[in-house]
């Protein structure tokens, strides 16, 4: 009875908390708030390990982990309640306090964000009291638990069913209430039509996409584009009520724009490859897309901003998301003429919610954590000396230029190959510098020139392929690139912290003997 009481009380409390959060801010729900606090407090090394292990499913795993931990606490609290109800009530209140403090620790939190966790704790404590007290008949003094005061199983069962039914109703109400706000945002995206670009991007050059089996397309489909951020719940922003504020040091004419006002300016289109700083050598967190938006540099100049090279007082542009995330970008980088955009479109459609609808930043040549703020709502001019953005406070570098990288996409790690001609292919990138050369070698031998796909400017990756006459045995394939400045990709291995990984990507494969059969795959991806 104690274990069941604890679980049922926790379910009721979570349902009530979700309803309270749906009526205010969904981000204030206990699981989301605690999950965000866990992300904030997690050491960088542990976070990077989780990204490597779980990939873009890390948020799902975190949420499930929190629910499992809550279930364990609920069972323990229920067992305690049978023996000492006041202590169990105190534990329940403590859990609510933890959730409230986690919600208040989130960026841009207000005191109302504490209410969902406190309401949930109150409901959970009430249900726990009801189940434990009502589940037992009144016991005469000195009676044993198995005597006249034994459990009233029927009454307890009826109460459990009633509480679970009520919790399901409350949860459904919370879902519908939350879906109402989400539906408005979804409808606003459905009504939004991308403007025709004033400066359209030229067609992707013929030969840019080598179409080698096992090599992804030159432009990454939206659904396949990587997503690495801290948002446990993807913000769904209503485009009709969205606003962007531009202010701070050196802003002569502060601006507040809605989406219509933003797009009254010239709209441009540009192909840009984005890369996450958490991308290890050979990792998947890079993608190439066609972006549509307004030039950020032009917008800042309209506000009277001058870059440091022209005497401007601010050297950092702090972008703030609707969920409070802050990302600091060098002012010089967004005003030096590169295609730094406030993007509204991705591959010919409005931004997906997961990728920042209605407006996000895209700056070629910089890792995402210092350039690619999603769900943008504020741009503030300041200095690097005066302010550290979110990731900088967590051991990452203030400024981070994308390092020259190359990756083998085919053959895959652990490949078991037939002897003969094998296409070795992949991508290489050095945004805002471009790729001039890619070389491949086998088993530490001489470097061989790969054939490059056509270049689509300096801000996108380039595909490459090298035909290998594979001979039987175990082999190691390595790749390196040379960027547009003539700098050769370093083979020195470093981790992702503090400003991006370095090293050559290597893949171990096995080539079968002539006439040989299959066998267990051998080798590994040497990341």
C-alpha positions as CSV (number, residue, x, y, z in Angstrom):
1,X,0.0,0.0,0.0
2,X,2.8,2.4,0.8
3,X,4.6,2.0,-2.5
4,X,1.4,2.3,-4.5
5,X,0.3,5.3,-2.5
6,X,3.6,7.1,-3.2
7,X,3.4,6.4,-6.9
8,X,-0.2,7.5,-7.2
9,X,0.4,10.6,-5.2
10,X,3.4,11.5,-7.4
11,X,1.3,11.0,-10.5
12,X,-1.4,13.3,-9.1
13,X,1.1,15.9,-8.2
14,X,2.8,15.9,-11.6
15,X,-0.6,16.2,-13.3
16,X,-1.5,19.2,-11.2
17,X,1.9,20.8,-11.7
18,X,1.6,20.3,-15.5
19,X,-1.8,22.1,-15.5
20,X,-0.4,25.0,-13.5
21,X,2.5,25.2,-15.9
22,X,0.3,25.1,-18.9
23,X,-1.7,28.0,-17.5
24,X,1.6,30.0,-17.1
25,X,4.9,29.0,-18.7
26,X,5.4,25.3,-19.9
27,X,9.1,25.7,-19.1
28,X,8.1,26.0,-15.4
29,X,6.8,22.4,-15.1
30,X,8.9,20.4,-12.5
31,X,10.4,17.9,-14.9
32,X,11.5,20.6,-17.4
33,X,12.7,23.0,-14.7
34,X,14.7,20.3,-12.9
35,X,16.0,19.0,-16.2
36,X,17.2,22.5,-17.1
37,X,18.9,22.9,-13.8
38,X,20.6,19.5,-14.2
39,X,22.0,20.6,-17.6
40,X,23.3,23.8,-16.0
41,X,25.0,22.0,-13.2
42,X,26.4,19.1,-15.2
43,X,30.2,19.3,-15.7
44,X,31.3,19.9,-19.2
45,X,33.0,16.6,-19.5
46,X,29.9,14.7,-18.4
47,X,27.7,16.7,-20.8
48,X,30.0,16.0,-23.7
49,X,30.0,12.3,-22.8
50,X,26.2,12.3,-22.9
51,X,26.1,13.9,-26.3
52,X,28.6,11.4,-27.6
53,X,26.6,8.5,-26.1
54,X,23.0,9.5,-26.8
55,X,23.4,12.1,-29.6
56,X,20.3,14.3,-30.1
57,X,18.3,11.9,-27.8
58,X,20.2,13.3,-24.7
59,X,17.2,15.4,-23.7
60,X,14.8,12.4,-23.9
61,X,17.2,10.3,-21.8
62,X,17.5,13.1,-19.2
63,X,13.7,13.4,-19.0
64,X,13.3,9.7,-18.5
65,X,16.1,9.6,-15.9
66,X,14.3,12.4,-13.9
67,X,11.1,10.4,-14.0
68,X,12.8,7.2,-12.9
69,X,14.4,9.1,-10.0
70,X,11.1,10.7,-9.1
71,X,9.4,7.2,-9.1
72,X,12.1,5.9,-6.8
73,X,11.6,8.8,-4.4
74,X,7.8,8.3,-4.6
75,X,8.1,4.7,-3.7
76,X,10.4,5.5,-0.7
77,X,8.1,8.3,0.4
78,X,5.1,6.0,0.3
79,X,6.8,3.4,2.4
80,X,7.8,6.0,4.9
81,X,4.2,7.4,5.0
82,X,2.9,4.0,6.3
83,X,5.2,4.3,9.3
84,X,5.6,8.0,9.8
85,X,3.2,10.1,7.7
86,X,4.4,13.6,8.9
87,X,7.9,12.8,7.7
88,X,6.7,11.6,4.4
89,X,4.6,14.8,4.0
90,X,7.8,16.8,4.7
91,X,9.7,14.8,2.1
92,X,7.0,15.6,-0.5
93,X,7.2,19.3,0.4
94,X,11.0,19.2,0.0
95,X,10.6,17.8,-3.5
96,X,8.2,20.6,-4.3
97,X,10.7,23.1,-3.0
98,X,13.5,21.6,-5.1
99,X,11.3,21.9,-8.2
100,X,10.4,25.5,-7.3
101,X,14.0,26.5,-6.8
102,X,15.0,24.8,-10.1
103,X,12.3,26.8,-11.9
104,X,13.4,30.1,-10.3
105,X,17.0,29.4,-11.4
106,X,16.1,29.4,-15.0
107,X,16.9,32.5,-17.1
108,X,14.3,35.2,-17.0
109,X,12.3,33.3,-14.4
110,X,9.7,35.1,-12.2
111,X,8.2,34.2,-8.9
112,X,5.1,32.7,-10.7
113,X,7.4,29.9,-12.1
114,X,7.7,28.4,-8.6
115,X,3.9,27.9,-8.4
116,X,3.6,24.6,-10.6
117,X,6.1,22.7,-8.4
118,X,4.5,24.0,-5.1
119,X,1.0,23.2,-6.4
120,X,2.2,19.7,-7.4
121,X,3.7,19.2,-4.0
122,X,0.6,20.3,-2.2
123,X,-1.6,18.0,-4.2
124,X,0.8,15.1,-3.9
125,X,0.9,15.5,-0.1
126,X,-2.9,15.7,0.1
127,X,-3.3,12.5,-2.0
128,X,-0.7,10.7,0.0
129,X,-2.4,11.6,3.3
130,X,-5.8,10.5,1.9
131,X,-4.6,7.2,0.6
132,X,-2.6,6.2,3.7
133,X,-5.3,7.3,6.2
134,X,-8.2,5.9,4.3
135,X,-6.5,2.7,3.3
136,X,-6.6,1.4,6.9
137,X,-9.5,0.7,9.2
138,X,-9.4,2.3,12.6
139,X,-7.3,0.1,14.9
140,X,-8.1,-0.4,18.5
141,X,-5.3,0.6,20.8
142,X,-2.7,-2.2,20.8
143,X,-4.2,-4.0,17.8
144,X,-1.8,-5.6,15.4
145,X,-1.7,-4.5,11.8
146,X,-3.1,-7.9,10.8
147,X,-6.1,-7.6,13.2
148,X,-9.1,-5.2,13.2
149,X,-7.0,-2.5,11.8
150,X,-5.8,-4.3,8.7
151,X,-5.9,-2.7,5.2
152,X,-9.3,-2.1,3.7
153,X,-8.2,-3.2,0.2
154,X,-11.5,-2.5,-1.5
155,X,-11.7,1.1,-0.2
156,X,-8.0,1.6,-1.0
157,X,-8.4,0.3,-4.5
158,X,-11.4,2.5,-5.2
159,X,-9.5,5.5,-4.0
160,X,-6.5,4.7,-6.2
161,X,-8.7,4.3,-9.3
162,X,-10.5,7.6,-8.5
163,X,-7.2,9.5,-8.0
164,X,-5.7,8.1,-11.2
165,X,-8.9,8.9,-13.2
166,X,-8.8,12.4,-11.8
167,X,-5.1,12.8,-12.6
168,X,-5.7,11.6,-16.1
169,X,-8.4,14.2,-16.5
170,X,-6.2,17.0,-15.1
171,X,-3.3,15.8,-17.4
172,X,-5.6,15.9,-20.4
173,X,-6.7,19.4,-19.5
174,X,-3.1,20.5,-19.1
175,X,-2.3,19.0,-22.5
176,X,-5.2,20.8,-24.2
177,X,-4.4,24.1,-22.5
178,X,-0.8,23.8,-23.5
179,X,-1.8,22.7,-27.0
180,X,-3.9,25.9,-27.3
181,X,-0.9,28.1,-27.1
182,X,1.1,25.7,-29.3
183,X,-1.8,25.7,-31.8
184,X,-1.6,29.5,-32.1
185,X,2.1,29.3,-32.8
186,X,1.6,26.5,-35.3
187,X,-1.1,28.5,-37.0
188,X,1.1,31.6,-37.2
189,X,3.8,29.5,-38.9
190,X,1.2,28.0,-41.3
191,X,0.1,31.6,-42.2
192,X,3.7,32.8,-42.7
193,X,4.9,32.9,-46.3
194,X,8.6,33.4,-47.0
195,X,9.2,36.7,-48.9
196,X,10.9,36.5,-52.3
197,X,14.6,37.2,-51.7
198,X,16.0,40.5,-52.9
199,X,19.3,38.8,-53.5
200,X,18.6,35.1,-54.2
201,X,21.3,32.5,-53.8
202,X,22.6,31.1,-57.1
203,X,21.7,27.5,-57.9
204,X,23.9,24.8,-56.3
205,X,26.7,24.3,-58.8
206,X,26.5,21.2,-60.9
207,X,28.9,18.7,-59.4
208,X,28.7,20.0,-55.9
209,X,26.7,16.9,-54.9
210,X,28.8,13.9,-55.9
211,X,25.9,11.4,-55.3
212,X,28.2,8.7,-54.0
213,X,26.3,5.9,-52.2
214,X,26.7,6.4,-48.4
215,X,27.4,10.1,-48.8
216,X,24.5,12.4,-47.7
217,X,23.1,15.1,-49.9
218,X,24.9,18.4,-50.4
219,X,22.0,20.3,-48.7
220,X,20.9,18.6,-45.5
221,X,17.1,18.1,-45.3
222,X,15.5,20.0,-42.4
223,X,14.4,16.8,-40.6
224,X,18.0,15.4,-40.8
225,X,19.7,18.6,-39.6
226,X,21.4,18.2,-36.3
227,X,20.0,19.9,-33.2
228,X,22.1,20.5,-30.1
229,X,20.7,22.9,-27.5
230,X,19.6,23.0,-23.9
231,X,15.8,23.3,-24.5
232,X,14.1,20.3,-23.0
233,X,10.8,21.7,-24.4
234,X,11.1,23.2,-27.9
235,X,9.8,26.8,-27.6
236,X,6.8,27.4,-29.9
237,X,6.7,31.1,-30.5
238,X,3.7,32.9,-32.0
239,X,5.1,34.8,-35.0
240,X,2.3,37.4,-34.7
241,X,3.4,38.4,-31.2
242,X,7.1,38.0,-31.7
243,X,9.3,41.1,-31.1
244,X,13.1,41.7,-31.4
245,X,14.8,44.4,-29.3
246,X,18.2,45.9,-30.3
247,X,19.9,48.0,-27.7
248,X,23.1,48.5,-25.7
249,X,26.4,50.2,-25.9
250,X,27.0,52.2,-29.0
251,X,23.4,51.8,-30.2
252,X,22.5,55.3,-31.4
253,X,19.0,54.3,-32.5
254,X,17.5,51.4,-30.4
255,X,15.1,49.3,-32.4
256,X,12.1,47.1,-31.6
257,X,10.8,45.1,-34.6
258,X,8.0,42.7,-35.3
259,X,8.3,40.1,-38.0
260,X,6.7,42.3,-40.6
261,X,9.0,45.2,-39.7
262,X,12.1,43.0,-39.9
263,X,11.1,41.7,-43.3
264,X,10.5,45.2,-44.7
265,X,14.3,45.3,-45.1
266,X,16.1,43.6,-48.0
267,X,15.9,39.8,-47.7
268,X,18.9,37.7,-48.9
269,X,19.5,34.0,-49.5
270,X,22.7,32.2,-48.7
271,X,24.1,28.6,-48.4
272,X,25.8,28.1,-45.1
273,X,27.2,25.1,-43.2
274,X,26.7,25.1,-39.4
275,X,28.8,23.2,-37.0
276,X,28.4,22.5,-33.3
277,X,31.5,22.9,-31.0
278,X,30.5,19.6,-29.4
279,X,31.2,17.8,-32.8
280,X,34.1,15.5,-32.2
281,X,36.5,14.6,-35.1
282,X,34.3,12.6,-37.6
283,X,31.1,13.5,-35.7
284,X,27.6,14.2,-37.1
285,X,27.0,17.7,-35.8
286,X,27.4,19.6,-39.0
287,X,24.8,20.4,-41.6
288,X,24.4,22.5,-44.7
289,X,21.3,24.5,-45.6
290,X,20.0,27.3,-47.7
291,X,19.0,30.2,-45.3
292,X,16.8,33.1,-46.0
293,X,16.9,36.3,-43.9
294,X,18.0,39.8,-43.3
295,X,21.7,40.8,-43.1
296,X,22.5,41.4,-39.4
297,X,25.3,43.7,-40.1
298,X,23.1,46.1,-42.1
299,X,20.5,46.0,-39.3
300,X,23.1,47.0,-36.7
301,X,24.4,49.8,-38.9
302,X,20.8,51.0,-39.2
303,X,20.8,51.2,-35.3
304,X,23.9,53.3,-35.4
305,X,26.3,50.5,-34.3
306,X,30.0,50.7,-35.4
307,X,32.3,47.7,-35.2
308,X,35.5,48.0,-33.0
309,X,37.6,48.4,-36.1
310,X,35.7,51.7,-36.7
311,X,35.9,52.9,-33.1
312,X,32.7,51.3,-31.8
313,X,32.6,50.7,-28.0
314,X,31.0,47.3,-28.1
315,X,32.9,44.2,-29.2
316,X,30.3,41.6,-28.2
317,X,26.7,41.1,-29.5
318,X,24.7,39.1,-26.9
319,X,21.7,37.3,-28.4
320,X,19.0,36.2,-26.1
321,X,16.5,33.4,-26.8
322,X,12.9,33.4,-25.6
323,X,13.9,30.7,-23.1
324,X,16.7,32.9,-21.7
325,X,19.7,31.3,-23.4
326,X,22.4,33.8,-24.1
327,X,25.0,33.6,-26.9
328,X,27.8,36.0,-27.4
329,X,29.1,36.8,-30.9
330,X,32.0,39.1,-31.9
331,X,30.6,42.3,-33.3
332,X,33.4,42.5,-35.8
333,X,32.4,39.1,-37.2
334,X,28.8,40.0,-37.9
335,X,29.8,43.4,-39.5
336,X,32.8,42.4,-41.6
337,X,30.7,41.7,-44.7
338,X,30.1,38.0,-44.3
339,X,26.6,36.7,-44.7
340,X,25.6,36.9,-41.0
341,X,21.8,36.6,-41.1
342,X,18.7,36.9,-39.0
343,X,17.2,33.9,-40.7
344,X,13.5,33.2,-41.2
345,X,13.7,30.4,-43.8
346,X,15.6,27.1,-44.1
347,X,15.7,25.2,-47.4
348,X,12.8,27.0,-48.9
349,X,10.3,26.8,-46.0
350,X,9.8,28.8,-42.7
351,X,12.2,27.7,-40.0
352,X,11.0,24.6,-38.2
353,X,10.2,25.2,-34.5
354,X,13.1,23.0,-33.5
355,X,15.5,25.2,-35.5
356,X,14.4,28.5,-34.2
357,X,11.1,29.7,-35.7
358,X,10.3,32.5,-36.2
359,X,13.8,34.0,-36.2
360,X,17.3,32.7,-35.5
361,X,20.9,33.9,-36.0
362,X,23.2,32.3,-38.6
363,X,26.9,33.4,-38.8
364,X,29.2,31.5,-41.1
365,X,32.7,30.7,-39.7
366,X,31.8,30.5,-36.1
367,X,30.7,27.6,-34.0
368,X,27.0,27.6,-33.1
369,X,27.5,28.3,-29.4
370,X,28.9,31.7,-30.3
371,X,26.7,32.6,-33.2
372,X,23.5,30.6,-33.9
373,X,21.0,31.7,-31.3
374,X,17.5,30.2,-31.9
375,X,14.1,31.6,-31.0
376,X,15.8,35.1,-31.0
377,X,14.1,37.9,-29.0
378,X,16.9,40.3,-28.0
379,X,20.2,41.7,-29.3
380,X,22.3,43.6,-26.8
381,X,25.6,45.3,-27.5
382,X,28.2,45.0,-24.8
383,X,31.9,43.9,-24.3
384,X,33.5,40.5,-23.7
385,X,35.1,42.0,-20.6
386,X,31.8,43.0,-19.1
387,X,29.6,40.0,-19.8
388,X,30.1,36.2,-20.1
389,X,27.3,34.4,-22.1
390,X,25.8,31.0,-21.0
391,X,28.5,28.7,-22.4
392,X,31.4,30.9,-21.5
393,X,30.4,30.6,-17.9
394,X,30.7,26.8,-18.4
395,X,34.3,26.6,-19.5
396,X,34.0,27.3,-23.2
397,X,36.0,30.0,-25.0
398,X,34.5,33.4,-25.5
399,X,35.3,33.3,-29.2
400,X,35.5,30.3,-31.4
401,X,36.3,30.2,-35.1
402,X,35.3,26.9,-36.9
403,X,38.4,24.7,-37.3
404,X,39.2,23.1,-40.6
405,X,37.7,19.6,-40.5
406,X,37.1,16.6,-42.8
407,X,35.1,13.4,-42.4
408,X,34.9,10.0,-44.0
409,X,31.2,9.1,-44.5
410,X,31.8,5.9,-46.6
411,X,32.9,3.3,-46.0
412,X,31.5,3.2,-42.6
413,X,33.3,2.1,-39.4
414,X,33.4,-1.7,-39.0
415,X,32.8,-2.1,-42.8
416,X,33.5,-5.6,-44.2
417,X,34.4,-4.9,-47.9
418,X,34.9,-6.9,-51.0
419,X,38.3,-6.4,-52.7
420,X,38.5,-4.1,-55.7
421,X,37.6,-0.5,-56.4
422,X,36.0,1.2,-53.3
423,X,34.9,4.8,-53.3
424,X,36.1,6.6,-50.1
425,X,34.0,9.7,-49.7
426,X,32.9,12.4,-47.2
427,X,32.8,16.1,-46.6
428,X,35.2,18.8,-45.5
429,X,34.5,22.3,-44.1
430,X,36.2,25.5,-43.1
431,X,33.4,28.0,-43.1
432,X,34.3,31.5,-44.4
433,X,37.7,30.2,-45.6
434,X,36.6,27.4,-47.9
435,X,38.2,24.1,-48.8
436,X,40.9,23.9,-51.5
437,X,42.2,20.3,-51.1
438,X,41.4,17.0,-49.5
439,X,43.8,14.1,-49.2
440,X,43.4,10.5,-48.1
441,X,45.9,7.9,-47.1
442,X,45.8,4.2,-46.3
443,X,47.7,2.6,-43.4
444,X,49.9,5.6,-42.9
445,X,51.2,5.7,-46.5
446,X,51.5,8.6,-48.8
447,X,48.7,11.1,-49.0
448,X,46.6,10.8,-52.2
449,X,44.6,13.6,-53.8
450,X,40.8,13.2,-53.5
451,X,38.4,14.7,-56.2
452,X,36.5,17.6,-54.8
453,X,32.9,18.4,-55.6
454,X,32.2,21.9,-57.0
455,X,32.5,24.7,-54.5
456,X,29.3,26.6,-53.5
457,X,31.2,29.6,-52.0
458,X,33.5,29.6,-49.0
459,X,30.7,29.2,-46.4
460,X,29.7,25.6,-47.2
461,X,31.2,22.2,-46.9
462,X,32.6,20.4,-50.0
463,X,32.1,16.8,-50.8
464,X,35.0,14.7,-51.9
465,X,35.7,11.2,-53.2
466,X,38.8,9.1,-53.7
467,X,38.8,5.7,-55.6
468,X,40.6,3.1,-53.5
469,X,41.9,-0.2,-54.9
470,X,41.2,-2.2,-51.8
471,X,43.3,-5.2,-51.1
472,X,42.6,-8.0,-48.6
473,X,43.4,-7.4,-45.0
474,X,42.7,-4.8,-42.3
475,X,43.3,-1.2,-43.2
476,X,43.1,2.3,-41.7
477,X,41.8,5.1,-43.8
478,X,42.6,8.7,-42.8
479,X,41.6,12.1,-44.3
480,X,42.8,15.7,-44.0
481,X,41.8,18.9,-45.7
482,X,43.5,22.2,-46.7
483,X,41.5,25.4,-46.3
484,X,41.3,28.4,-48.6
485,X,44.2,30.1,-46.8
486,X,46.5,27.2,-47.5
487,X,46.5,26.0,-43.9
488,X,46.6,22.2,-43.6
489,X,44.3,20.5,-41.1
490,X,46.3,19.5,-38.0
491,X,46.6,15.9,-37.0
492,X,47.1,16.8,-33.4
493,X,44.2,15.3,-31.3
494,X,42.4,17.6,-29.0
495,X,38.9,17.4,-27.4
496,X,36.0,19.7,-28.0
497,X,36.6,21.9,-25.0
498,X,37.2,24.8,-25.0
499,X,36.9,25.8,-28.7
500,X,36.4,22.7,-30.9
501,X,38.1,19.4,-31.6
502,X,41.1,18.9,-33.9
503,X,42.7,15.8,-35.5
504,X,42.4,13.6,-38.5
505,X,39.3,11.4,-38.9
506,X,40.4,7.7,-39.3
507,X,38.2,4.7,-40.0
508,X,39.3,1.0,-39.7
509,X,37.9,-1.5,-42.2
510,X,38.4,-5.0,-43.3
511,X,38.7,-6.2,-46.9
512,X,37.9,-9.9,-47.5
513,X,40.2,-12.2,-49.2
514,X,39.5,-13.0,-52.8
515,X,36.7,-15.5,-53.0
516,X,36.4,-15.3,-49.2
517,X,33.1,-15.2,-47.4
518,X,31.8,-12.8,-44.8
519,X,32.8,-12.7,-41.2
520,X,32.6,-10.5,-38.2
521,X,33.1,-6.8,-39.0
522,X,36.5,-5.6,-37.9
523,X,37.9,-2.2,-37.1
524,X,36.5,0.9,-35.6
525,X,35.9,4.6,-36.2
526,X,39.0,6.2,-34.8
527,X,37.5,9.5,-33.6
